[in-house]
Amino acid sequence: MNFSSKILEEAVNQVSQLPGIGKRTALRLVLHLMRQPANQTDVLSQALTNMRHDLKFCKNCHNVSDVDICEICASHNRDKTIVCVVEDIRDVMAIENTSQYRGLYHVLGGKISPMDGIGPQDLNIKSLIQRIQNDGVQELIFALSPTIEGDTTNFYIFKQLNGLEVNTSTIARGIAVGDELEFADEVTLGRSILHRVPYENSLKN
Ligand SMILES: [Zn+2]
């Protein structure tokens, strides 16, 4: 692409760094912004800057938050004896959208995946065990995607619970194997949480 302006070229180059955005799309987006009032670009830049610098992760559950303890953990209307274990914040959003779950979450930040060099120590597993030991958690719901990595992670955590008094369950697999939680429709996902099954049962299948 030949640019008559280095400034334009730099803007296009930066936008095209985003996943799924090629040079042509980047150019289209930049030209769109050029046609908008200047303050619109300022607002966009500021929103991105704030997101990168001011966004925090909840000290309790590792969900994204504007403050140290997220809204869900801080709420008096949530059942603090139940913790739903999820892979990332998109899963929290998906489950919250169902309005069927009133417990808390624990965001692992990924799944155990030796192929990708991700081991248990790279995930928020230690803090999960600490919560179970200290916070009166009575039930843990595994809601990781039904993949080999998801199953491996569930099993690893299950083994770490040895000696702790906590029930474990897994969301009912109304969701087809291979589907990610965030793509499951709200009704199906909501139902699969309500009809969760004891984790030990899922091991026998
Ligand atoms: Zn939280």
Boltz pocket constraint, residues with backbone or C-beta under 6 A from the ligand:
constraints:
  - pocket:
      binder: B
      contacts: [[A, 58], [A, 59], [A, 60], [A, 61], [A, 62], [A, 63], [A, 69], [A, 70], [A, 71], [A, 72], [A, 73], [A, 74], [A, 105]]
      max_distance: 6.0
